[in-house]
Amino acid sequence: MILGGDLGGTKTLLALAEQDAAGSIRIVCQQRFTSADYPTFEQMLDEFLADRPSIAAACFGVAGPTDGRNAKLTYLPWSLAASDLERRFAIPCVTLANDFAAAAHGLPLVEPARIVTLHAGQPVERAPRVILGAGTGLGVAGLVWQSNGYRVIAGEGGHIGFAPQTVEQGELWRWLLERNGRVTTEDIVSGPGLARIHAFLGGRPVQPEEIGNAALAGNDPLASDALRLWLECYGAFAGDLALHWLARGGVYLAGGIAAKLLPGTDAGPFIEAFLAKREHRSLAQDMPVRLVTDENLGLRGTLALASERGVATSGA
């Protein structure tokens, strides 16, 4: 039995899974939690593992930086130590991974039907890839080919300074600067960022889900404007990352808010901003953009990592 978890600022997904002789992973128990309901992660895990099954290895993807053994989540008062978790829950091997590094490991496990092409491009086999996603925060990871598979490179790219590309975006940047100081891309390209854009345009305080639903319904011009500006900022940033990584292998969008909004709305503002790279527009044109709609992407990645660590530990 292996244990995986995708720990986010809004929700946490936990799963127990079995691995067969062929290496296939089958989830036998999965549960979704509201993260803020639990003062510590250990209390949540106590509830999930009430029957105390025997677990060979575990991996938890955390929304924040980690060295693999210790982590502090960015938007939760949770601090995790792998050694404490191993001792408390009698798990021989616990690994902590950045949540988007875990998501990157989950990509090969996603069914093709759960990956939607937004821009076909001209994909190149074994070329670098990048995965990013806007949720409570903004996660980023890169993938580069090494030997016989992709090596995942974790990062905190969401905290890169926001780079306005239009006069309107420049006004948004200045509006946020006056209120909070340094403006990161995550301040804008995230669920809370959509709410900030809505407020910048003159809207009342409202949750991102309400803005998104109103924009999809087409009966709220302000919500539609907010979503359009949000998609432009998102697309511009994704295009910048694509150039940085030369991601001819594909740019993958993950995270709850994109998966909920993009299939039901015009992705044109996102794609046009992605391609708006002046003399390098033709280069950006060749890079595929794909939307991952599988909510379990990060969870699948943690189970794959737990499986690898468990095999390595048992063979040591």
TARA-V268014 format. One record per pair of residues at least 24 apart in sequence whose ideal C-beta (glycine too) atoms are under 7 Angstrom apart, sorted by the first residue. I is the first residue (numbers start at 1). J is the second residue. D is the distance in Angstrom with one decimal. If there is no record, write none. Layout:
[[I,J,D] [I,J,D]]
//
This chain:
[[1,53,5.5] [1,54,6.2] [1,55,5.2] [1,56,6.3] [2,55,6.7] [2,56,5.9] [2,57,5.3] [2,58,6.8] [2,303,6.1] [2,306,4.3] [2,307,5.6] [2,310,5.8] [3,55,5.0] [3,58,3.8] [3,91,7.0] [3,306,6.3] [4,59,5.7] [4,299,5.5] [4,302,3.6] [4,303,3.8] [4,306,5.4] [5,60,4.2] [5,61,6.8] [5,302,5.9] [6,61,5.0] [6,99,6.4] [6,102,6.8] [6,298,3.8] [6,299,4.5] [6,302,6.2] [7,41,6.7] [7,60,5.7] [7,61,6.3] [7,62,5.0] [7,63,6.4] [7,73,6.6] [7,99,6.9] [8,35,6.3] [8,63,5.0] [8,99,6.6] [8,135,6.3] [8,136,5.9] [9,35,6.3] [9,63,5.6] [9,73,7.0] [9,75,3.5] [9,76,5.8] [9,136,3.4] [9,137,6.4] [10,35,6.2] [10,135,6.7] [10,136,4.8] [11,35,6.0] [12,44,6.5] [13,296,6.8] [13,299,4.7] [14,48,4.9] [15,299,5.6] [15,303,6.5] [16,53,6.5] [17,303,5.1] [19,307,5.5] [25,303,5.2] [25,304,6.8] [25,307,6.1] [35,76,5.8] [40,78,6.2] [41,78,4.9] [41,80,5.9] [42,88,6.6] [45,89,6.7] [49,89,6.3] [55,91,4.9] [56,92,6.5] [56,310,4.4] [57,91,6.9] [57,92,6.6] [57,93,4.3] [57,306,4.6] [57,309,4.9] [57,310,3.1] [57,313,6.4] [58,91,5.1] [58,94,4.8] [58,306,5.4] [59,95,4.5] [59,97,5.9] [59,302,4.3] [59,305,4.1] [59,306,4.0] [59,309,6.5] [60,96,5.6] [60,302,6.3] [61,97,5.1] [61,98,6.9] [61,99,4.1] [61,102,3.3] [61,298,4.9] [61,301,6.5] [61,302,4.9] [62,96,5.8] [62,98,6.8] [62,99,5.9] [63,99,4.8] [63,136,6.9] [63,137,5.9] [65,98,6.8] [65,156,5.9] [66,96,4.5] [66,97,6.6] [66,98,5.9] [68,95,6.0] [68,96,5.8] [69,96,6.4] [70,96,7.0] [71,96,4.7] [74,137,6.1] [75,136,5.6] [75,137,6.3] [92,313,5.9] [93,309,5.0] [93,310,6.1] [93,313,4.4] [95,305,6.0] [95,306,7.0] [95,309,5.1] [97,302,6.7] [97,305,5.9] [98,141,6.9] [98,154,4.0] [99,139,5.7] [99,298,5.5] [100,131,6.2] [100,133,6.7] [100,139,3.4] [100,140,5.9] [100,141,4.1] [100,154,6.9] [101,141,4.9] [101,152,5.0] [101,154,3.9] [102,298,4.8] [102,301,3.7] [102,302,4.8] [102,305,6.5] [103,131,5.8] [103,133,6.9] [103,139,7.0] [103,141,6.8] [103,254,5.3] [103,297,5.0] [103,298,4.5] [103,301,5.5] [104,131,5.1] [104,141,4.4] [104,143,5.4] [104,152,4.4] [104,301,6.7] [105,152,5.9] [105,301,3.7] [105,304,5.1] [105,305,5.7] [106,297,4.5] [106,298,6.1] [106,300,3.9] [106,301,3.2] [106,304,6.6] [107,131,6.9] [107,252,6.5] [109,300,4.4] [109,304,6.3] [110,292,6.1] [110,294,4.9] [110,297,6.1] [110,300,7.0] [114,292,6.5] [114,293,5.0] [114,294,4.1] [115,290,5.3] [115,292,5.6] [116,263,6.6] [116,290,6.7] [116,291,4.4] [116,293,6.3] [117,288,6.8] [117,290,5.5] [118,267,5.1] [118,271,6.3] [118,289,4.5] [118,290,6.6] [118,291,5.6] [119,271,5.3] [119,288,6.3] [119,289,4.0] [120,288,6.1] [121,285,6.9] [121,286,5.2] [121,287,4.9] [121,288,3.7] [121,289,7.0] [122,286,4.3] [123,248,6.7] [123,249,6.4] [123,250,5.9] [123,288,4.8] [124,248,4.0] [124,249,6.2] [126,249,6.9] [127,248,3.7] [127,249,3.8] [128,245,4.6] [128,246,5.7] [128,247,5.2] [128,248,7.0] [128,249,5.6] [129,247,5.6] [129,249,4.1] [129,250,5.0] [129,252,6.6] [130,241,5.0] [130,242,6.3] [130,245,4.7] [130,247,4.6] [130,251,5.4] [131,252,4.3] [131,254,5.9] [132,238,6.2] [132,241,6.3] [132,253,6.5] [133,253,6.2] [133,254,3.8] [133,255,2.7] [133,258,6.4] [134,189,5.0] [134,190,4.9] [134,191,6.8] [134,234,6.4] [134,255,5.0] [134,257,5.3] [134,258,5.9] [135,190,6.7] [135,191,6.0] [135,255,4.3] [135,256,5.1] [135,257,6.0] [136,190,6.6] [136,191,6.0] [137,186,5.3] [137,190,5.6] [138,185,6.0] [138,186,4.0] [138,189,5.1] [138,190,5.1] [139,255,6.8] [140,241,6.6] [142,245,5.3] [157,241,6.6] [158,184,6.8] [158,185,5.9] [158,186,3.9] [159,184,4.9] [159,186,6.0] [160,184,6.6] [160,185,5.3] [162,187,6.5] [162,188,5.7] [165,236,4.9] [165,273,6.9] [165,276,6.9] [168,229,6.6] [169,233,6.3] [172,197,6.7] [172,200,5.3] [175,200,5.2] [185,237,5.2] [188,233,5.1] [189,233,5.5] [189,234,4.8] [189,237,5.7] [191,257,5.1] [193,230,6.7] [194,226,6.3] [194,230,4.9] [197,226,4.7] [197,229,5.3] [197,230,5.4] [198,222,6.9] [198,223,6.9] [198,226,4.2] [201,225,5.7] [201,226,5.7] [208,257,6.6] [212,257,6.9] [212,260,6.6] [212,261,5.1] [215,265,6.7] [216,261,6.9] [216,264,4.9] [216,265,6.0] [227,261,6.9] [227,265,6.7] [228,269,5.1] [231,269,4.2] [231,270,4.3] [232,269,4.9] [232,273,4.5] [234,270,5.8] [235,269,6.6] [235,270,3.7] [235,271,6.3] [235,272,7.0] [235,273,3.3] [235,274,4.2] [236,273,4.3] [236,276,6.9] [238,274,5.5] [239,273,6.6] [239,274,4.0] [239,275,6.7] [239,277,5.9] [239,284,5.4] [242,284,6.2] [242,287,4.8] [243,277,6.4] [243,280,6.2] [243,283,7.0] [243,284,6.7] [247,287,5.4] [248,286,6.3] [248,287,5.9] [250,288,4.4] [250,290,5.7] [251,287,5.9] [251,288,6.8] [251,289,4.9] [252,290,5.3] [252,292,5.6] [253,291,4.9] [253,292,6.6] [254,292,4.6] [254,297,5.3] [256,295,6.9] [258,291,6.4] [259,291,6.7] [259,293,4.7] [262,291,5.4] [263,293,7.0]]
//
